[in-house]
Each structure stands twice: as C-alpha cells, then as structure tokens.
Amino acid sequence: MNGVHPVAMPYPCGGARNSYNGVETGPAIVSSEWVSSPGPYIRLYTYTSGTVSRATAADGSVGCTGTNNGIECTSCHDIHNSNQVQDMDLLRGKISGATGYICTECHNK
C-alpha cells in the first residue's frame, strides 16, 4: 500500500455518505464494505471551519459522530510509539479480527 493508502478522506459512519476536508464520499460507495463505526483503537476526526479535531459524539464517546468524519494517518498509526502501539509498523492498538489485520477495524472484507 506504499504511496496509495488514502488519508484525509471521509469515513462513511453508519454506511452513510459523508464529507470531510472538502472531500465527499462518492455515490458508488458500497456501505456494506465498511464497519458502521470503527473499533475503539481507530481515531476518527472532524473538520470544521478549517480545524481538525478528534471526533466526539454528543454522549462524549469517541468515534463516528454522524457527520463530517474522516481518517488521517494517526487514525491507525501512533508515531510517538506509545504503549498503545502493538507492532513494528506503529499501528495503534491491538490487531483485530480473525484475520489478524487492523484493516478489519474499518473494513468488512
């Protein structure tokens, strides 16, 4: 995935089209291929009036807020190698799913 993994892109919370950082989810999105709300180790962000911040729902939980959610590099990677990092690729949190890939936190594949 070197050089081709998207960042600053919308995340389709609840399978709905979304916008983030001036980019909109395309009409051909297959919502069934996305987890409704990513696992707890994935960070989503909101982009409002030129400011990027962590997505926080009305109840204070972190994750899909329903609108204006996106994925950045730090959604999956922790460059400061904190105690949340579990492997050599600086991946945030534990690898999940039967396949053992962090990808399954967001993708139903």
C-alpha positions, 0 to 999 in steps of 0.5 A: 500500500506504499504511496496509495493508502488514502488519508484525509478522506471521509469515513462513511459512519453508519454506511452513510455518505459523508464529507470531510476536508472538502472531500465527499464520499462518492455515490458508488460507495458500497456501505456494506464494505465498511464497519458502521463505526470503527473499533475503539483503537481507530481515531476518527476526526472532524473538520470544521471551519478549517480545524481538525479535531478528534471526533466526539459524539454528543454522549462524549464517546469517541468515534463516528459522530454522524457527520463530517468524519474522516481518517488521517494517518494517526487514525491507525498509526501512533508515531510517538510509539506509545504503549498503545502501539502493538507492532513494528509498523506503529499501528495503534492498538491491538490487531483485530479480527480473525484475520489478524489485520487492523484493516478489519477495524474499518473494513468488512472484507 
